[in-house]
Amino acid sequence: MNLLDPQGPVAAADKTILIDSVAIMLAIVVPTIVAILAFAFWFRETNPKARFQPDFAYSGRIELVVWSIPALTIILLGGVAWIGSHQLDPAVPVPGTGSPVRIQAVSLDWKWLFIYPDQRIATVNTLTVPAGAELNLQLTSSSVMNVFFIPQLGSMIYTMNGMVTKLNLRADNEGKMQGLSAHFSGDGFPDMMFDVNVISPLAFPDWVAATAKTDRVLNEDSYRKLMQQGIAKDRPSYRLEDPRLFDLISTQHIPPGPGPRVTSDAGRSHNGDRDAR
């Protein structure tokens, strides 16, 4: 997952929030563990100095400590989460160098389709972006709800059929990362991962030109074949014939896929018993 090795500003901020949150929670956990051990040691049967107080019922000082420390910790932890979540709103632009890159992502069963409408190309299970550029992503689903997540870039976000979600990211360093689906969506879910290649801004136009030379064409007909359930054995690239394809998918002009289906006998018998009742 490499959550502690961020390669962009959003993931770096997520790492800070994660570490701060753990440190704040340890302010309760560590003293509580120490207190348990100290109480067990002090009030052991063989300690003659320990006082037995069977009539003890209430202590204002103890109540103040017991309630004030957790309350202050929750307030502090809530403040960190509240401020951080608003600062890292997925729809807020992440400024970068050069021209922003617009990418349209579609979660299929069980693969990822990435459309570059301005470059008129598309790829499956491979996302290639220039380092330092502002990445403007639009996301939708071809069937069931899913979750788009690149741990080293941050901002896990849902994809839903008939709806478009927005996500802005930036990758600062060249290299290779991995993205994944973070929401169970059927049998092929474990293999629903994709490569993220961050290349030089100077090399990005060359990659686009090379990708555009492919013989495969992505249009409504080829998309209908691509959206059929199955795990992609390779990572094909396409020339985008219709730049409106993503809009046709997100507005359901292209009907959504069926989604995962129940195939086990246990599922059938359960449904049959329920219908019979």
N, C-alpha and C positions, 0 to 999 in steps of 0.2 A: 504493500500500500504506500510506503514511503511518505507517510503523513508528516514526518518530521524532517523531510528534505524538500522544502518548497522550491518551486522553480518560477514563481510568479508572485506579484504583490498580494493577490487575494489569498493564495495558499499560505503566504508568510503571515498575514494577519490572522488567518485561521489557527495557525500554529501558536501564535501569541495568546489568543483567546483560550486555546486548549491548555497551555502550560499555566496561564494565570488561574484558570478555573480549578485545575488540579491543586495548585498551591493553596488557593483559598479554601477548598474543601479539606485539605490536609490540616488546616488550622483547627478543625473540629476532630478529625479522625485521630491524629497523633495524640493530642492531649487526652482524648477519651481512652485510647489504648493504654497510655501511661497511667491514667487514673485507675483503670480496672486492675492493672498489675499492682499498683501501689496499695489500693484498698485490700486486695486479696492478701498481699504480704503483711500489711499492718494488722488486719483483723483476723489473722490466723489464730488458731486455738492456743498455740504455744507462746503467744506474745502477752506477757502479764501487764504491759503498759496500755493495751487497748481497753477502752472503757465500754462496758456493755450498758446501753441506754434503752431498755424496753419501752419506756414511756415517751420516747422522742416522737414528735408528730410534725413539727413545722419549724423551718428556719428561713427567715426572709433573706438572709445573705446568700444561702445556698440557692434559693429560688431565683434570686437576681442573677447569679452566675450561670445557672443552668439554662435560663431563658434568654438572657441578654446576648451571650456569645453566639448561640445559633442564629438569633434574630439579626444581629449585625452581619454575620457571615452570609446569610441569605440575601440581605439587602445589598451587600457588596457584590455577591455573585450575580444577582439579578441585574444590577447596574452594568456590570461588565458584559453580560449577555445582551442586554437591551441596546446599549450603545454600539457594541460590535455588530449586532445583526442589522442595525440600520445603516451603519457605515458600509457594510458589505452587501447591500441590497443588490441582487443579481442584475437588476435592470439599470443600475447606475453605471455609466461609461467608465472604462478604465483607460485613461489617456496613454497613448503610446507614440512611437516614432513612425513616420511614413504614413501611408494611406491605410485606413481601417480595412480589415478583411471581413466580408460578410459570408457567413456559413449557415446553411440550413440543414439541421440534423433530423433524421427520421428514425425512430426505433422500430425495427421490424421483428418478426418472429423467426430466427433469433440472431439478428445481425444489425449493424448500424449503417445507415446510408447518409453520406455527407455530400451535400449539393453546394457548389460554388456558383451562384447565379451570375455573378459579374464576370467570372472567367469561363462560364459555360462548360463546366466539367463536373463530374461527380465521382466519388470513390466509395467503396464498401469496406468497412472495418479498418480504414486507414484515414487518419486526419493529419494533414500536412499544413503547417502554418509558419509564417516568417517570425523570427525572433524579434521581440520588441514592439510588434505591431498590435494595435487595438483589435481584438477579436469580438465581432458582434454576431452572436449565435441566436438563431431562432430554432425552436425545437417543437416537434409534435410526434405523435405515435401513429403507426399504421393499424394498430388493433388495441391491445390492452395497455393499461398504465405502466410506465416504466420510469427508470431514474438514470439520468446521465451524470457521470462522475469521473473526473480526472483528478485523483488524489493529490498530485503534485501541483495542480493549478487551482484547485479549490472549487467551492460552490456546487454541491450536489443539488440537482434540480430535476423536477418531474417532467415527463413527457406524457401528454394525454391526447387521445384521439378527438378531433374536432376542436382543438384548442392549441394556441401557440404560446409557449413560454419563452422569455427572453433571458439571455445570459451574456454577460460581458466579462472577458478574461484577457490576460496577457501572459505570454511566455517569455521570460527574460533571457534564457540561456539556450543555446543550441544543444540538441541531444534527442534522445528517444525516451518516451514515457509510455505508460499504458493507461488506457481508460477502460471503464467497465460499466456494466449494468448493476445497479444497487437495489433492484426490486425484483423479487421472484416472479417469473413470467412463464413458467412451464418447463418442459423437459430440457430444452436447449439453453436454459439460463446460465449454467456454469461456463459455457463457452462463448457467451455474449460479451466478448472483450474486443477492444480495438487498439491499434497502435497510434501513438501520437508522435509525429516526426516534426521537430522544431529545426528549421533550416535557416540559413542566412537570408536576409532580405534580398540580397543580390541574386541568390540562387532560386528564389521563389518563382520569378517569371520563367526561368528555364524549366522548372518542374511543371508549371502550368502548360507551357508549350509542348513538352514531351508527353504529358498526359492527354492533351487534346488530339494527339495523333492516333489514338486508339481506334480500332475498328468498331468497338461496341458503342451503341447509341442508346441513351436513356430517354425514353418517351413514355407515354401512358401505357403502351402495350408491354414494353420491356419491364416497366415498373411492376405491372400486375404479375409477371412471372417472378420477379425478384422478391416480391412481398410474400410469396408462398412460404409456409413454414419449413424451416430447415436451417442447418448450420452451414455457414459459408466455408467451403473447403479452400478457397483462395481469396485474394483481395483484388477483385477486378476494378477497373476504372472505366469511365464512360465519357463520351461527349454528350453534353446536355442539349437536347433538341428543342425542348420547350422550357424557357426560364420560368414559366408559370406553374411548373409541376408541383412545387411545394405548396402553392396556394390551392391547387386542386386537391391535394392530399389533406391539408389541414381543414378545408371547408367541406370535406366529405363528398366532393363531386366524384372522386374515386372512392367507391365504397370501402369501408375498413375491412380488414381481415377477420376471420372467425375467432382468433385468439386460441389459447390452449383448450383442448377438449378432454373430457374424462374418458380414459381408456381402460381403467381397471375394472374388474368384476365387482370389487367392493363398492366402487362408486355407483355402478349401475344398480346393484341390489339395494343399496341405501336409498337411492332415489325412488326405486320401485316400491319399497316398503312404505316410504313416506307418502307416495301417491295413493297407495292402497288404503292407507289410513285416512 
